[in-house]
């Protein structure tokens, strides 16, 4: 719930900037509603007990943890 509230506050700030530049209240309200709905959808947990935000965090951690060890073939025990 905290993540959804933080997302909603973030989109409220964006909606304020939209209103300052466009002076269009309907467009501002639609942007605020889409932001609220999006933040709730991204933080709702699914059947695997993970939200979209948590899945993205796990993916970033997985890709950062991957190490590349290229194999270099050498004839170490060959006869000369």
Secondary structure as GFF3:
##gff-version 3
##sequence-region A 1 80
A	DSSP	alpha_helix	2	22	.	.	.	ID=ss1
A	DSSP	alpha_helix	25	43	.	.	.	ID=ss2
A	DSSP	alpha_helix	52	65	.	.	.	ID=ss3
###
